[in-house]
Amino acid sequence: MRLPPPGQCRMSGTFRSPALGELMATTYIRMQYALRLVASRKAWVSRSEIAKTIHHVKPDEMKIRGDGSAIEHYMSDHSISNLLTLMSELNLVVIQNDGKVSASATGRKAVDDPEVFKLAVQVSIKKTLKDSGAPIQDVHNTIHAIRPPLAPDAKTIHDRMSRRKPPPEINFEKFRQLLYLYACAGGIERSVRIHYIPEG
């Protein structure tokens, strides 16, 4: 498998940085790129080796600021490591005890097919939520029970579910991350409201 070229996914799953006016990739798109990169070898020695390759290739998917001419314009080693940890939690890659990183069987099946990738992410997130005491059906039921003036954002949903006995074991930050990725994978609709704030 060839190394994925930079810019392959930049036409979808992007957001615009307000301060820079640059199109930046979402976590979902970054996972897709990282999976293609990891799957291009049987195994990588470490997460640091993957980070060095990303900084050498300079893919648009991993850019976080600037024009991409400097390493500082891309995700840091720490952020890339966190991304790979998330992918491991979602059963897309395997991180061994000795630090070696490889694509999982699920990841290899999903690497070249966006629809299979979507399904793999949905299945993993549903399992994680269920194991954490917040099955996706409960999430749906909670959303339907929320009435104006409240809105079914991640915080309100999590707060409502946390009132149950016993409450879900998943914390808000992880819940928000998984719900966002679930929406990116087509598992649930995500509506974003735009607010205008006067200067000064």
C-alpha positions in Angstrom: 0.0 0.0 0.0 1.4 3.4 -1.0 1.7 6.2 1.5 -1.4 8.4 1.4 -0.8 11.6 -0.4 -1.3 14.9 1.4 -4.6 16.7 0.8 -6.5 13.6 -0.2 -9.5 14.3 2.1 -9.5 18.1 2.3 -12.7 18.5 0.3 -14.8 17.0 3.1 -14.9 17.0 6.8 -13.2 20.3 7.2 -13.7 23.4 9.4 -12.5 27.0 9.0 -10.3 28.4 11.6 -11.8 31.8 12.5 -8.5 33.4 13.3 -6.6 32.2 10.2 -9.3 31.7 7.6 -7.7 28.3 6.8 -9.5 25.1 6.2 -8.6 22.6 8.8 -9.5 18.9 8.9 -11.7 17.4 11.6 -10.7 14.6 14.0 -12.7 12.2 11.8 -10.8 13.1 8.7 -7.5 12.9 10.6 -8.4 9.4 11.8 -9.0 8.4 8.2 -5.6 9.8 7.1 -3.8 8.3 10.1 -5.4 4.9 9.4 -4.2 5.0 5.8 -0.7 5.9 7.0 -0.6 3.2 9.6 -1.9 0.6 7.2 0.8 1.4 4.7 3.2 -0.8 6.7 2.8 -4.0 8.6 3.8 -2.3 11.8 5.4 0.9 13.0 8.1 0.9 15.7 6.3 3.6 17.8 3.9 6.5 17.7 6.9 8.8 17.5 7.9 7.2 14.2 4.4 7.9 12.8 4.6 11.5 14.0 8.0 12.0 12.3 6.6 10.7 9.1 3.6 13.0 9.3 5.9 16.0 9.9 8.0 14.9 6.9 5.0 14.4 4.5 3.1 17.5 5.8 -0.4 16.3 4.9 -3.2 18.9 4.9 -5.2 16.6 7.1 -2.8 17.1 10.0 -2.3 20.9 9.6 -3.6 23.0 12.5 -2.4 26.5 11.6 -0.5 28.6 9.1 0.5 27.8 5.5 2.0 24.4 6.3 5.6 25.5 5.7 6.8 24.6 9.2 6.5 21.6 11.6 4.8 23.9 14.1 1.9 24.2 11.6 1.0 20.5 12.1 -0.2 18.4 15.0 2.4 17.9 17.7 3.8 14.5 18.6 1.6 14.5 21.7 -1.6 15.3 19.7 -0.7 12.6 17.2 -0.1 10.1 20.0 -3.5 11.0 21.5 -5.2 10.6 18.1 -3.7 7.1 17.8 -4.8 6.3 21.3 -8.4 7.3 20.3 -8.1 5.1 17.2 -7.0 2.2 19.4 -10.0 2.7 21.6 -12.2 2.6 18.5 -10.5 -0.7 17.3 -9.0 0.9 14.2 -5.3 0.4 15.2 -3.5 -1.8 17.7 -0.9 -0.4 20.1 1.2 -3.1 21.6 2.9 -3.1 25.0 6.2 -2.5 23.4 4.9 0.6 21.6 4.5 -0.9 18.1 1.5 0.4 16.1 -0.3 -1.5 13.4 -3.7 -1.4 11.8 -6.3 -3.7 13.3 -8.2 -6.3 11.2 -11.1 -3.9 11.3 -8.9 -1.0 10.3 -7.5 -2.8 7.3 -11.0 -3.6 6.1 -12.0 0.0 6.5 -8.9 1.7 5.2 -9.9 2.0 1.5 -13.6 2.3 1.8 -15.2 5.4 3.4 -18.5 3.6 4.0 -16.8 0.7 5.7 -14.9 3.2 7.8 -18.1 4.9 8.8 -19.7 1.7 9.9 -16.6 0.6 11.8 -16.6 3.9 13.7 -20.3 3.7 14.4 -20.0 0.1 15.7 -17.0 0.9 18.0 -18.6 4.0 19.4 -21.9 2.3 20.1 -20.0 -0.5 21.9 -18.0 2.0 24.0 -21.1 4.0 25.0 -22.9 0.8 25.9 -19.9 -0.5 28.0 -19.9 2.9 29.7 -23.5 2.7 30.7 -24.7 5.1 28.0 -26.1 3.0 25.2 -27.0 4.9 22.1 -30.7 4.2 22.4 -30.6 5.9 25.8 -28.9 8.8 24.1 -31.7 9.0 21.6 -34.4 8.8 24.3 -32.7 11.5 26.3 -32.6 13.8 23.2 -36.3 13.3 22.5 -37.1 14.2 26.1 -35.3 17.6 26.0 -37.6 20.5 25.5 -37.1 24.2 24.7 -35.6 26.5 25.9 -33.0 23.7 26.5 -31.3 22.3 23.4 -30.0 18.7 23.0 -26.3 19.6 22.9 -23.7 17.2 24.3 -23.6 18.9 27.7 -27.4 18.9 28.2 -27.6 15.3 27.1 -24.8 14.2 29.4 -26.2 16.1 32.3 -29.6 14.5 31.9 -28.1 11.0 31.6 -25.9 11.6 34.6 -29.0 12.1 36.8 -29.8 8.4 36.5 -28.9 5.8 39.1 -26.4 4.6 38.4 -25.1 7.3 36.1 -23.0 6.5 33.0 -19.3 6.0 33.7 -18.2 8.1 30.8 -17.1 11.7 31.5 -18.4 14.6 29.6 -15.3 15.3 27.5 -15.2 11.7 26.2 -18.9 11.6 25.7 -18.8 14.8 23.6 -15.9 13.5 21.6 -17.6 10.2 20.8 -21.0 11.8 20.0 -19.2 14.2 17.6 -17.4 11.3 15.9 -20.6 9.3 15.8 -22.3 12.2 13.9 -19.3 12.5 11.5 -19.8 8.8 10.8 -23.5 9.4 10.0 -24.9 7.8 13.1 -26.7 10.8 14.3 -27.6 14.3 12.9 -25.5 17.2 14.3 -26.9 20.7 13.9 -24.6 23.7 14.5 -26.0 27.1 15.4 -24.3 30.3 14.4 -24.2 33.1 16.9 -23.3 36.7 16.0 -21.5 38.9 18.6 -21.0 42.6 18.2 -17.5 43.9 18.3 -16.3 45.8 21.4 
